[in-house]
C-alpha cells in the first residue's frame, strides 16, 4: 500500500511539473512574441506616428492587451494578442511609407499647379484693377473682396510650403486641399477657365 501511495504521489508530482514546464514554455513564447512586436513598433514609430497614427495606436493597443493577459496568467490569450500585435507592427513601416509616398506625389502635383493658377488669378486681378473689362457680375467692391481672397490664398500657400519645408507633409497637403477649393472659386468668380 505504501508503494502504491508513493507511485500516486510520484505521478501527481510529475503531472504538476509537466504543467509548470508547459506554462513556462507558453510564457516564454508569449514574451518573445511580445518583445518582437514591441521592437517592430519602436522601429516604425516615428514615421507611423506622422502618417498612420490610427494603425500605430491599434498595434500599441494590441501590445497592451497582450501584456494585460500575460499579467493575468492567461497565456493563450496573451500569445494570441501578441501575435496580433506583431502582425500589426510588421505592417506599420510599409503603411507609413505608402502614405508618405502618396502625400509626396500629391504635394508634387499641387506644388506644380497651384502657383500657376495663383499667378493666373493675380494677372486677372491686376488687369481688372488697371481698367480691363471686369467679368459679368463683378464690381469694385467684389474686386476688392477678390483681392483680399487672393492675399489670403497666397499667405495660405506660403504657410503650406513652410509646413512642407519643415517636414510636416501631412499638414502641408491638408492645407493645400482647402486652398485649392478657395482658388477654384476665386478663379470662377473672375471668369478664369481652368
C-alpha positions as CSV (number, residue, x, y, z in Angstrom):
1,X,0.0,0.0,0.0
2,X,2.9,2.3,0.8
3,X,4.3,1.6,-2.6
4,X,1.1,2.4,-4.3
5,X,0.9,5.7,-2.4
6,X,4.4,6.6,-3.4
7,X,3.6,5.9,-7.1
8,X,0.5,8.0,-6.8
9,X,2.4,10.9,-5.3
10,X,5.1,10.5,-7.8
11,X,2.5,10.6,-10.7
12,X,0.8,13.7,-9.3
13,X,4.2,15.4,-8.9
14,X,5.2,14.5,-12.5
15,X,1.9,15.9,-13.8
16,X,2.4,19.1,-11.8
17,X,6.0,19.5,-13.1
18,X,4.9,18.9,-16.6
19,X,2.1,21.5,-16.4
20,X,4.6,24.0,-14.8
21,X,7.0,23.4,-17.7
22,X,4.3,23.9,-20.3
23,X,3.2,27.1,-18.7
24,X,6.8,28.3,-18.5
25,X,7.2,27.5,-22.3
26,X,4.0,29.2,-23.1
27,X,5.1,32.3,-21.1
28,X,8.4,32.3,-22.8
29,X,6.9,32.1,-26.3
30,X,4.4,34.8,-25.5
31,X,7.1,37.1,-24.1
32,X,9.2,36.5,-27.2
33,X,6.3,37.4,-29.5
34,X,5.5,40.4,-27.4
35,X,9.1,41.6,-27.5
36,X,9.2,41.2,-31.3
37,X,6.1,43.2,-31.6
38,X,7.3,46.0,-29.3
39,X,10.6,46.1,-31.2
40,X,8.8,46.4,-34.6
41,X,6.6,49.2,-33.2
42,X,9.5,51.1,-31.8
43,X,11.4,50.9,-35.1
44,X,8.4,52.2,-37.1
45,X,7.0,54.6,-34.5
46,X,8.5,57.9,-35.8
47,X,7.1,57.6,-39.4
48,X,4.0,55.8,-38.3
49,X,3.0,58.5,-35.8
50,X,3.1,61.1,-38.7
51,X,1.4,59.1,-41.4
52,X,-0.6,56.3,-40.0
53,X,-1.3,57.2,-36.3
54,X,-4.5,55.0,-36.2
55,X,-2.6,51.9,-37.2
56,X,0.1,52.7,-34.7
57,X,-2.4,53.0,-31.9
58,X,-4.0,49.7,-32.9
59,X,-0.7,48.0,-32.7
60,X,0.1,49.6,-29.4
61,X,-3.3,48.6,-28.0
62,X,-2.7,45.0,-29.1
63,X,0.6,45.0,-27.2
64,X,-1.2,46.3,-24.1
65,X,-3.9,43.7,-24.4
66,X,-1.1,41.0,-24.6
67,X,0.7,42.5,-21.6
68,X,-2.6,42.5,-19.6
69,X,-3.4,38.9,-20.5
70,X,0.2,37.9,-19.6
71,X,0.0,39.6,-16.2
72,X,-3.3,37.6,-15.5
73,X,-1.5,34.4,-16.5
74,X,-3.8,33.8,-19.5
75,X,-1.0,32.7,-21.8
76,X,-3.3,31.6,-24.6
77,X,-5.0,35.0,-24.9
78,X,-1.6,36.7,-24.3
79,X,0.0,34.8,-27.1
80,X,-2.9,35.5,-29.5
81,X,-2.8,39.2,-28.7
82,X,1.0,39.3,-29.0
83,X,0.8,37.6,-32.4
84,X,-1.9,40.1,-33.4
85,X,0.3,43.0,-32.2
86,X,3.3,41.5,-34.1
87,X,1.2,41.3,-37.3
88,X,0.0,44.9,-37.0
89,X,3.5,46.1,-36.1
90,X,5.0,44.4,-39.2
91,X,2.7,46.4,-41.4
92,X,3.4,49.7,-39.8
93,X,6.6,50.6,-41.7
94,X,5.1,49.7,-45.0
95,X,1.9,51.5,-44.4
96,X,3.7,54.7,-43.3
97,X,6.0,54.5,-46.3
98,X,3.0,54.1,-48.7
99,X,1.1,57.0,-47.1
100,X,4.3,59.2,-47.2
101,X,4.7,58.3,-50.9
102,X,1.0,59.2,-51.6
103,X,1.3,62.5,-49.8
104,X,4.6,63.3,-51.6
105,X,3.0,62.7,-55.0
106,X,0.0,64.8,-54.0
107,X,2.3,67.6,-52.9
108,X,4.4,67.4,-56.1
109,X,1.2,67.7,-58.2
110,X,-0.2,70.6,-56.2
111,X,3.1,72.5,-56.0
112,X,3.3,72.4,-59.7
113,X,-0.2,73.5,-60.5
114,X,-1.2,75.8,-57.6
115,X,1.4,78.6,-58.1
116,X,0.4,78.7,-61.8
117,X,-3.2,79.1,-61.0
118,X,-2.4,81.7,-58.4
119,X,-0.4,83.6,-60.9
120,X,-3.3,83.5,-63.4
121,X,-5.7,84.9,-60.7
122,X,-3.1,87.7,-59.9
123,X,-2.8,88.7,-63.6
124,X,-6.6,88.8,-63.9
125,X,-6.9,90.9,-60.7
126,X,-4.2,93.3,-61.9
127,X,-5.8,93.6,-65.4
128,X,-9.2,94.4,-63.8
129,X,-7.6,96.9,-61.4
130,X,-6.0,98.7,-64.4
131,X,-9.2,99.2,-66.4
132,X,-9.7,95.9,-68.2
133,X,-13.2,94.7,-68.6
134,X,-14.5,93.0,-65.4
135,X,-16.3,89.7,-65.6
136,X,-20.1,89.7,-65.5
137,X,-21.4,90.5,-62.1
138,X,-18.1,92.0,-60.9
139,X,-17.9,95.5,-59.5
140,X,-15.3,97.4,-57.5
141,X,-16.5,96.0,-54.1
142,X,-16.3,92.5,-55.4
143,X,-13.0,93.2,-57.0
144,X,-11.7,94.4,-53.6
145,X,-13.1,91.2,-52.0
146,X,-11.4,89.1,-54.6
147,X,-8.0,90.8,-53.9
148,X,-8.4,90.0,-50.2
149,X,-9.2,86.4,-51.0
150,X,-6.1,86.3,-53.3
151,X,-3.9,87.6,-50.5
152,X,-5.3,85.0,-48.1
153,X,-4.7,82.3,-50.6
154,X,-1.2,83.5,-51.2
155,X,-0.5,83.5,-47.5
156,X,-2.0,80.1,-47.1
157,X,0.2,78.8,-49.9
158,X,3.3,80.3,-48.1
159,X,2.2,78.5,-44.9
160,X,1.7,75.2,-46.7
161,X,5.1,75.5,-48.3
162,X,6.7,76.3,-45.0
163,X,5.0,73.2,-43.5
164,X,6.4,71.1,-46.3
165,X,9.9,72.6,-45.8
166,X,9.7,71.7,-42.1
167,X,8.9,68.1,-42.9
168,X,5.2,68.3,-42.0
169,X,4.0,66.7,-45.2
170,X,0.5,65.8,-43.9
171,X,-0.1,69.3,-42.7
172,X,1.1,70.8,-45.9
173,X,-1.2,68.6,-48.0
174,X,-4.2,69.2,-45.8
175,X,-3.7,73.0,-46.1
176,X,-3.5,72.8,-49.9
177,X,-6.7,70.9,-50.1
178,X,-8.5,73.8,-48.5
179,X,-6.6,76.3,-50.6
180,X,-7.4,74.5,-53.9
181,X,-11.1,74.9,-53.2
182,X,-10.8,78.6,-52.5
183,X,-8.6,79.2,-55.5
184,X,-11.1,77.4,-57.8
185,X,-14.0,79.6,-56.5
186,X,-12.0,82.7,-56.9
187,X,-10.9,81.8,-60.5
188,X,-14.6,81.0,-61.3
189,X,-15.6,84.4,-59.9
190,X,-13.0,86.1,-62.2
191,X,-14.1,84.1,-65.2
192,X,-10.9,82.2,-65.5
193,X,-11.3,78.8,-67.2
194,X,-9.1,76.0,-65.9
